[in-house]
Amino acid sequence: MGDSPKERRSKEAAVPEASAKEAETAKGKKEKKEKAEKSAEASQKPRPASSQRGSLTKSHIGVPLGMGAPAAKPTMRFMPTYRLESKNPLNKERVENIIKAVMNRHYNDEYMFHPKHSLHMAAQVSEEIKNRIKLDNYDRYRYIVLVTVGEFLMQGLYSMVNFLWDAEKDGFVTYSVERPSYFAVCTTFYLYYD
């Protein structure tokens, strides 16, 4: 009501500027949408073979299969066997012998416990045990190998593991090495996988 003529003019000028900016952004969005539609239409149209030969980055659609690109191998699909038993069941005594041999070789009287070195040694031992068990090709089994190494410093160690498994087919083997300065415990879990 008490606006001076200058204030009214500045308000009137501000309104067209704002509407002009909105119009420009709407126009830009519309142009982008049209470009996207044109590019989608262009990608659906077949291109002449001459345009494919000129570029190295384009796909090999126009190149005959005998000239360079190998044919894709067909995917093998197997029917269910409905077999519930393993063809090569796990031999618990054999796994126990593997664990004993590897643990006694690495954790002998010459081994000195060191916190950083023992971490890497435990990882190597667990990997070696897992790989040696896998070489026996027990059918349909998965393995978890856990190696724990600690130094004897007047402490105790309690460990507990819970699993939900089939008592007939799944199980574990454990072996421990105790020396005056350290202990090493290996627990290998074997789980039947249908």
C-alpha positions, -999 to +999 in steps of 0.1 A: +000+000+000+028+024+008+050+012-020+068+038-039+068+037-077+104+025-077+096-005-054+067-015-076+088-014-107+115-036-091+089-061-079+074-062-114+108-067-129+117-095-105+087-115-114+094-117-151+131-126-144+120-155-121+095-168-147+121-164-174+146-186-154+119-212-149+111-212-186+148-217-194+151-247-171+119-262-184+132-257-220+165-273-211+148-303-196+126-307-226+156-305-250+175-332-230+144-355-231+141-350-268+178-358-273+175-390-252+145-401-272+164-395-305+194-415-293+172-444-282+156-444-316+189-443-334+203-472-313+173-493-324+179-487-361+203-511-379+235-495-390+253-501-422+283-525-422+307-498-434+303-478-402+312-508-381+345-514-400+358-479-394+359-480-356+380-502-334+358-496-303+326-510-317+314-545-312+322-574-335+286-579-347+295-575-384+326-597-382+321-634-391+327-658-363+356-676-382+376-644-384+385-638-348+358-640-321+354-676-308+319-690-305+305-690-270+304-724-253+269-737-245+260-738-209+259-773-194+227-781-176+224-812-154+193-829-142+189-834-104+205-867-093+184-870-061+215-886-045+217-881-008+250-898-001+285-888-011+302-909-038+335-904-019+326-900+018+350-882+041+375-903+060+379-888+094+411-907+102+427-895+070+418-859+079+432-864+114+465-876+100+468-846+077+462-822+105+487-840+128+514-840+101+510-804+092+508-791+128+538-812+140+559-800+110+552-763+116+548-761+154+578-781+166+605-774+193+623-749+170+592-726+167+594-694+187+561-676+195+559-641+182+525-622+181+529-609+145+547-639+130+523-663+147+493-647+130+508-652+095+520-687+104+485-697+116+470-684+084+495-704+063+490-736+083+452-734+081+454-728+043+478-757+039+455-781+059+425-771+039+442-775+006+456-810+016+421-821+026+407-808-007+432-829-026+415-860-014+384-850-034+358-858-008+325-853-026+301-826-015+320-814+016+329-779+027+356-772+052+364-747+079+399-748+093+405-728+125+441-726+139+446-708+173+481-701+186+489-686+220+517-681+244+517-696+279+517-668+303+498-682+333+464-678+316+435-701+306+416-704+274+380-714+270+364-717+235+330-726+224+315-731+190+278-737+181+266-751+148+233-765+135+243-795+115+235-831+106+252-853+132+255-882+107+273-864+080+289-833+096+316-832+122+349-819+133+385-830+140+407-812+165+443-815+173+465-795+198+502-791+202+515-779+236+551-768+242+565-751+273+562-716+258+532-718+235+502-739+224+486-744+190+451-758+184+437-767+150+400-775+146+387-786+113+349-786+106+336-806+077+301-800+065+282-820+040+268-799+012+239-813-008 
